[in-house]
C-alpha cells in the first residue's frame, strides 16, 4: 500500500502549498504591475529602481514559490486519495504549472535581465529603444498569460471539473 499522509501532515502540506501559490500569484501580479509602471517612468532613477524591484520579485516571489508549489502539489496528489493521474483537473494543473514555470525560466527571467542591462547601459533613453519596447511588451503579455494560468489553476482546485481519467482495459 502507498504512503498516505495523516490529517495533520496533510493540513501542514496544504498550508505550505497555499502559501507558496499565493506568493507565486502575488509575485506575478507584482511583476506585471511594476512592468506596466516601468513604461511610465519619469526619469532614469525610476527606471533603475523599478527594474531592481522586479529582479528582487523575480528571484524571491516567483522562482522559489513556483518550485515549492510544484513540489507540494505533487506530494499532495501522490500522498492522498487524489493521485497524480487519476483526475483530469490534477493533470491539467500539473501541465499548467510546469508550462508556467518553463515560460518563466526560458523567457521572463531573460527578458527581465536584458531590460535591466539595457536600463543600466542607456538610462532613461532606454524607453525610446525599439528592442526595449518589444521585450517590454513580450514581458507584459507573458506575465498576463501566467497570471491567468495561475488563477485558472485556483479555480480548477475548487471546482474539480472534467472527472476521473478512464482506465483502459
Backbone as CSV, one residue per row, in Angstrom:
resi,resn,N_x,N_y,N_z,CA_x,CA_y,CA_z,C_x,C_y,C_z
1,UNK,0.843,-1.179,0.000,0.000,0.000,0.000,0.892,1.248,0.000
2,UNK,0.477,2.266,-0.734,1.235,3.509,-0.852,1.147,4.325,0.431
3,UNK,2.144,5.164,0.622,2.173,6.037,1.787,1.018,7.026,1.727
4,UNK,0.343,7.232,2.835,-0.736,8.212,2.951,-0.420,9.159,4.114
5,UNK,-0.698,10.416,3.912,-0.464,11.422,4.943,-1.518,11.333,6.038
6,UNK,-1.099,11.580,7.263,-2.068,11.741,8.344,-2.774,13.078,8.114
7,UNK,-3.894,13.295,8.773,-4.649,14.533,8.600,-3.812,15.767,8.971
8,UNK,-3.042,15.661,10.047,-2.220,16.783,10.490,-1.130,17.094,9.459
9,UNK,-0.446,16.065,8.968,0.601,16.269,7.967,0.011,16.814,6.666
10,UNK,-1.168,16.314,6.298,-1.838,16.803,5.093,-2.178,18.281,5.252
11,UNK,-2.685,18.669,6.405,-3.041,20.071,6.656,-1.817,20.974,6.569
12,UNK,-0.697,20.517,7.115,0.544,21.303,7.043,1.002,21.445,5.603
13,UNK,0.966,20.353,4.847,1.389,20.385,3.451,0.454,21.257,2.607
14,UNK,-0.844,21.189,2.872,-1.799,22.046,2.168,-1.515,23.512,2.484
15,UNK,-1.240,23.824,3.745,-0.939,25.211,4.129,0.304,25.711,3.405
16,UNK,1.349,24.896,3.352,2.572,25.281,2.640,2.274,25.489,1.157
17,UNK,1.458,24.595,0.603,1.087,24.697,-0.810,0.316,25.995,-1.074
18,UNK,-0.655,26.295,-0.249,-1.471,27.505,-0.436,-0.613,28.764,-0.291
19,UNK,0.267,28.787,0.695,1.152,29.942,0.886,2.069,30.115,-0.324
20,UNK,2.615,29.025,-0.848,3.505,29.134,-2.000,2.750,29.599,-3.248
21,UNK,1.533,29.101,-3.436,0.730,29.538,-4.587,0.362,31.015,-4.441
22,UNK,-0.029,31.426,-3.239,-0.374,32.833,-3.008,0.837,33.730,-3.264
23,UNK,2.014,33.286,-2.833,3.244,34.055,-3.081,3.534,34.136,-4.575
24,UNK,3.344,33.031,-5.260,3.595,32.987,-6.699,2.633,33.917,-7.442
25,UNK,1.360,33.890,-7.082,0.381,34.778,-7.708,0.708,36.233,-7.379
26,UNK,1.034,36.507,-6.124,1.397,37.869,-5.733,2.636,38.366,-6.457
27,UNK,3.629,37.505,-6.586,4.838,37.872,-7.316,4.560,38.151,-8.782
28,UNK,3.714,37.327,-9.380,3.358,37.508,-10.792,2.602,38.819,-10.975
29,UNK,1.661,39.088,-10.086,0.911,40.341,-10.153,1.839,41.532,-9.919
30,UNK,2.747,41.413,-8.960,3.711,42.476,-8.699,4.598,42.752,-9.902
31,UNK,5.077,41.690,-10.548,5.906,41.851,-11.744,5.116,42.542,-12.861
32,UNK,3.872,42.147,-13.020,3.038,42.746,-14.059,2.820,44.235,-13.781
33,UNK,2.479,44.575,-12.553,2.225,45.978,-12.207,3.501,46.822,-12.323
34,UNK,4.615,46.291,-11.839,5.878,47.029,-11.975,6.292,47.144,-13.441
35,UNK,6.016,46.099,-14.210,6.305,46.154,-15.643,5.510,47.250,-16.334
36,UNK,4.241,47.364,-15.973,3.417,48.436,-16.536,3.936,49.804,-16.086
37,UNK,4.329,49.914,-14.836,4.869,51.169,-14.307,6.185,51.531,-14.984
38,UNK,6.967,50.529,-15.337,8.273,50.749,-15.958,8.162,51.660,-17.177
39,UNK,7.139,51.465,-17.958,6.928,52.226,-19.196,6.578,53.694,-18.925
40,UNK,6.094,53.995,-17.708,5.663,55.360,-17.403,6.671,56.103,-16.527
41,UNK,7.848,55.528,-16.357,8.864,56.177,-15.518,9.169,57.572,-16.043
42,UNK,9.429,58.482,-15.117,9.666,59.873,-15.487,11.149,60.232,-15.568
43,UNK,12.005,59.345,-15.048,13.446,59.618,-15.118,14.221,58.301,-15.016
44,UNK,15.514,58.398,-15.199,16.367,57.213,-15.179,16.394,56.510,-13.834
45,UNK,16.317,57.286,-12.748,16.325,56.683,-11.410,15.108,55.798,-11.187
46,UNK,13.949,56.259,-11.648,12.740,55.433,-11.520,12.878,54.137,-12.313
47,UNK,13.472,54.212,-13.476,13.707,53.007,-14.273,14.598,52.030,-13.520
48,UNK,15.682,52.525,-12.962,16.637,51.673,-12.249,15.977,51.037,-11.032
49,UNK,15.266,51.836,-10.228,14.621,51.304,-9.022,13.526,50.294,-9.373
50,UNK,12.782,50.578,-10.429,11.695,49.673,-10.816,12.242,48.335,-11.296
51,UNK,13.250,48.353,-12.155,13.797,47.089,-12.654,14.497,46.336,-11.537
52,UNK,15.113,47.051,-10.600,15.743,46.380,-9.460,14.686,45.689,-8.607
53,UNK,13.552,46.339,-8.416,12.449,45.727,-7.660,11.912,44.500,-8.388
54,UNK,11.818,44.585,-9.703,11.344,43.449,-10.494,12.297,42.264,-10.368
55,UNK,13.585,42.538,-10.343,14.564,41.461,-10.220,14.476,40.791,-8.845
56,UNK,14.216,41.573,-7.803,14.049,41.009,-6.457,12.797,40.132,-6.403
57,UNK,11.707,40.620,-6.976,10.467,39.838,-7.008,10.678,38.559,-7.810
58,UNK,11.336,38.681,-8.955,11.587,37.510,-9.798,12.358,36.444,-9.030
59,UNK,13.357,36.879,-8.304,14.202,35.926,-7.582,13.502,35.319,-6.366
60,UNK,12.695,36.098,-5.661,12.158,35.650,-4.377,10.673,35.285,-4.373
61,UNK,9.869,35.903,-5.206,8.430,35.619,-5.190,7.945,34.885,-6.429
62,UNK,8.851,34.532,-7.302,8.455,33.737,-8.461,9.145,32.375,-8.475
63,UNK,10.452,32.370,-8.457,11.185,31.113,-8.615,10.923,30.120,-7.486
64,UNK,11.182,30.525,-6.265,11.061,29.585,-5.150,9.615,29.192,-4.851
65,UNK,8.686,30.133,-4.810,7.290,29.711,-4.603,6.763,28.815,-5.729
66,UNK,7.178,29.078,-6.959,6.734,28.244,-8.075,7.220,26.806,-7.905
67,UNK,8.495,26.662,-7.599,9.046,25.316,-7.409,8.454,24.634,-6.178
68,UNK,8.227,25.402,-5.111,7.623,24.839,-3.909,6.183,24.411,-4.162
69,UNK,5.444,25.192,-4.934,4.063,24.795,-5.225,4.024,23.554,-6.117
70,UNK,4.967,23.425,-7.036,5.053,22.213,-7.855,5.346,20.999,-6.975
71,UNK,6.334,21.132,-6.109,6.715,20.026,-5.234,5.582,19.633,-4.290
72,UNK,4.998,20.626,-3.610,3.923,20.302,-2.658,2.685,19.777,-3.371
73,UNK,2.414,20.279,-4.571,1.274,19.773,-5.340,1.453,18.307,-5.723
74,UNK,2.658,17.961,-6.148,2.939,16.561,-6.496,2.828,15.684,-5.254
75,UNK,3.421,16.129,-4.147,3.348,15.339,-2.912,1.905,15.167,-2.433
76,UNK,1.122,16.238,-2.493,-0.274,16.136,-2.066,-1.058,15.160,-2.936
77,UNK,-0.818,15.199,-4.225,-1.575,14.292,-5.093,-1.131,12.843,-4.920
78,UNK,0.150,12.624,-4.736,0.668,11.255,-4.599,0.341,10.673,-3.222
79,UNK,0.413,11.501,-2.185,0.229,11.010,-0.814,-1.203,11.134,-0.302
80,UNK,-2.139,11.453,-1.169,-3.552,11.488,-0.766,-4.354,10.624,-1.730
81,UNK,-5.646,10.607,-1.533,-6.517,9.777,-2.368,-6.627,10.292,-3.803
82,UNK,-6.177,11.516,-4.072,-6.374,12.105,-5.392,-5.521,11.445,-6.472
83,UNK,-4.290,11.122,-6.161,-3.402,10.522,-7.161,-2.939,11.553,-8.180
84,UNK,-1.816,11.281,-8.805,-1.233,12.234,-9.750,-1.918,12.197,-11.114
85,UNK,-2.417,11.038,-11.509,-3.029,10.919,-12.839,-4.420,10.269,-12.794
86,UNK,-5.102,10.380,-11.674,-6.446,9.807,-11.553,-7.540,10.764,-12.027
87,UNK,-7.267,12.065,-11.955,-8.276,13.069,-12.283,-7.715,14.049,-13.306
88,UNK,-8.568,14.428,-14.258,-8.130,15.352,-15.297,-7.734,16.723,-14.747
89,UNK,-8.401,17.196,-13.711,-8.084,18.518,-13.179,-6.681,18.556,-12.572
90,UNK,-6.231,17.440,-12.004,-4.877,17.392,-11.444,-3.844,17.363,-12.569
91,UNK,-4.133,16.600,-13.599,-3.230,16.558,-14.756,-3.141,17.944,-15.392
92,UNK,-4.287,18.622,-15.527,-4.295,19.972,-16.103,-3.460,20.927,-15.255
93,UNK,-3.609,20.847,-13.930,-2.823,21.716,-13.051,-1.332,21.414,-13.155
94,UNK,-0.978,20.139,-13.233,0.429,19.762,-13.351,1.024,20.304,-14.649
95,UNK,0.310,20.124,-15.751,0.795,20.611,-17.044,0.915,22.133,-17.039
96,UNK,-0.106,22.816,-16.528,-0.064,24.279,-16.482,1.040,24.786,-15.561
97,UNK,1.248,24.106,-14.446,2.307,24.517,-13.520,3.679,24.389,-14.178
98,UNK,3.932,23.253,-14.789,5.226,23.040,-15.458,5.394,24.022,-16.611
99,UNK,4.335,24.242,-17.381,4.394,25.174,-18.507,4.686,26.598,-18.015
100,UNK,4.001,27.023,-16.965,4.195,28.370,-16.430,5.609,28.548,-15.885
101,UNK,6.108,27.540,-15.194,7.487,27.600,-14.688,8.479,27.677,-15.846
102,UNK,8.280,26.868,-16.860,9.199,26.860,-18.001,9.167,28.190,-18.758
103,UNK,7.978,28.768,-18.929,7.887,30.076,-19.587,8.640,31.131,-18.780
104,UNK,8.531,31.050,-17.473,9.257,31.979,-16.615,10.754,31.819,-16.735
105,UNK,11.209,30.564,-16.722,12.649,30.286,-16.803,13.199,30.661,-18.180
106,UNK,12.515,30.236,-19.227,13.043,30.401,-20.580,12.880,31.816,-21.137
107,UNK,11.838,32.527,-20.696,11.570,33.828,-21.302,11.578,34.985,-20.302
108,UNK,10.692,34.951,-19.314,10.540,36.102,-18.422,11.819,36.465,-17.686
109,UNK,12.514,35.472,-17.190,13.764,35.722,-16.476,14.778,36.424,-17.382
110,UNK,14.912,35.940,-18.601,15.859,36.532,-19.549,15.447,37.941,-19.961
111,UNK,14.142,38.137,-20.191,13.671,39.464,-20.582,13.902,40.474,-19.464
112,UNK,13.617,40.074,-18.229,13.837,40.985,-17.104,15.317,41.349,-16.993
113,UNK,16.176,40.354,-17.102,17.624,40.614,-17.019,18.086,41.508,-18.166
114,UNK,17.598,41.251,-19.378,18.035,42.072,-20.515,17.510,43.496,-20.408
115,UNK,16.299,43.676,-19.883,15.789,45.033,-19.670,16.649,45.756,-18.638
116,UNK,17.042,45.034,-17.595,17.912,45.627,-16.584,19.233,46.069,-17.169
117,UNK,19.825,45.233,-18.011,21.098,45.582,-18.650,20.937,46.811,-19.544
118,UNK,19.843,46.841,-20.300,19.598,47.979,-21.187,19.441,49.272,-20.391
119,UNK,18.704,49.201,-19.288,18.480,50.388,-18.457,19.790,50.870,-17.860
120,UNK,20.636,49.948,-17.402,21.922,50.344,-16.817,22.862,50.925,-17.868
121,UNK,22.756,50.468,-19.117,23.624,50.977,-20.182,23.130,52.301,-20.766
122,UNK,21.819,52.369,-21.012,21.276,53.503,-21.767,20.541,54.525,-20.901
123,UNK,20.209,54.156,-19.673,19.479,55.081,-18.807,18.077,55.356,-19.310
124,UNK,17.637,56.596,-19.158,16.270,56.974,-19.498,15.977,56.830,-20.994
125,UNK,17.006,56.917,-21.828,16.837,56.772,-23.280,16.349,55.375,-23.655
126,UNK,16.445,54.437,-22.733,16.001,53.067,-22.992,14.545,53.022,-23.419
127,UNK,13.730,53.910,-22.871,12.290,53.899,-23.180,12.018,54.134,-24.661
128,UNK,12.941,54.765,-25.371,12.756,55.052,-26.799,13.289,53.930,-27.692
129,UNK,14.013,52.987,-27.119,14.641,51.915,-27.886,13.610,50.875,-28.319
130,UNK,13.644,50.487,-29.590,12.674,49.530,-30.130,12.831,48.143,-29.506
131,UNK,14.057,47.714,-29.251,14.293,46.417,-28.619,13.699,46.403,-27.221
132,UNK,13.874,47.497,-26.485,13.286,47.609,-25.149,11.767,47.484,-25.229
133,UNK,11.164,48.213,-26.152,9.705,48.208,-26.270,9.172,46.821,-26.634
134,UNK,9.881,46.124,-27.510,9.462,44.777,-27.903,9.564,43.811,-26.722
135,UNK,10.676,43.833,-26.018,10.848,42.947,-24.861,9.882,43.309,-23.738
136,UNK,9.666,44.598,-23.545,8.726,45.051,-22.517,7.326,44.514,-22.814
137,UNK,6.887,44.657,-24.069,5.553,44.179,-24.437,5.464,42.661,-24.314
138,UNK,6.503,41.956,-24.725,6.530,40.498,-24.581,6.421,40.106,-23.113
139,UNK,7.119,40.832,-22.244,7.093,40.545,-20.814,5.695,40.798,-20.238
140,UNK,5.045,41.864,-20.662,3.693,42.179,-20.174,2.711,41.104,-20.629
141,UNK,2.794,40.694,-21.870,1.884,39.668,-22.395,2.113,38.340,-21.679
142,UNK,3.376,37.947,-21.515,3.687,36.673,-20.870,3.299,36.696,-19.394
143,UNK,3.542,37.800,-18.711,3.149,37.910,-17.304,1.637,37.818,-17.157
144,UNK,0.914,38.459,-18.051,-0.552,38.399,-18.030,-1.034,36.970,-18.265
145,UNK,-0.421,36.299,-19.227,-0.781,34.906,-19.513,-0.517,34.019,-18.301
146,UNK,0.642,34.187,-17.676,0.975,33.394,-16.486,-0.010,33.652,-15.353
147,UNK,-0.403,34.899,-15.159,-1.363,35.234,-14.113,-2.709,34.567,-14.386
148,UNK,-3.150,34.589,-15.633,-4.411,33.916,-15.998,-4.299,32.417,-15.736
149,UNK,-3.173,31.817,-16.101,-2.972,30.378,-15.842,-3.032,30.075,-14.348
150,UNK,-2.364,30.884,-13.537,-2.361,30.660,-12.088,-3.764,30.787,-11.502
151,UNK,-4.490,31.802,-11.923,-5.858,31.982,-11.414,-6.773,30.848,-11.890
152,UNK,-6.579,30.399,-13.115,-7.350,29.265,-13.628,-7.079,28.010,-12.802
153,UNK,-5.826,27.817,-12.401,-5.488,26.651,-11.579,-6.165,26.715,-10.207
154,UNK,-6.326,27.915,-9.670,-7.047,28.051,-8.405,-8.497,27.591,-8.585
155,UNK,-9.114,28.011,-9.684,-10.484,27.572,-9.956,-10.553,26.058,-10.159
156,UNK,-9.580,25.492,-10.838,-9.548,24.037,-11.020,-9.507,23.321,-9.669
157,UNK,-8.756,23.873,-8.730,-8.633,23.264,-7.412,-9.978,23.172,-6.711
158,UNK,-10.781,24.202,-6.820,-12.044,24.232,-6.092,-13.200,23.626,-6.870
159,UNK,-13.186,23.744,-8.187,-14.292,23.211,-8.985,-14.100,21.734,-9.334
160,UNK,-12.856,21.297,-9.457,-12.509,19.912,-9.800,-13.331,19.390,-10.990
161,UNK,-13.230,20.074,-12.133,-14.012,19.660,-13.304,-13.379,18.486,-14.050
162,UNK,-14.006,18.065,-15.087,-13.516,17.094,-16.075,-13.605,15.635,-15.627
163,UNK,-13.819,15.345,-14.372,-13.996,13.966,-13.920,-12.709,13.169,-13.809
164,UNK,-12.911,11.863,-13.646,-11.777,10.944,-13.492,-11.252,10.480,-14.841
165,UNK,-9.987,10.119,-14.835,-9.370,9.535,-16.016,-9.892,8.118,-16.142
166,UNK,-10.362,7.783,-17.318,-10.904,6.439,-17.562,-9.775,5.446,-17.680
167,UNK,-9.901,4.322,-16.974,-8.884,3.264,-17.057,-9.137,2.440,-18.308
168,UNK,-8.071,2.182,-19.068,-8.212,1.326,-20.238,-8.124,-0.132,-19.794
169,UNK,-8.842,-0.970,-20.465,-8.906,-2.387,-20.035,-7.768,-3.168,-20.557
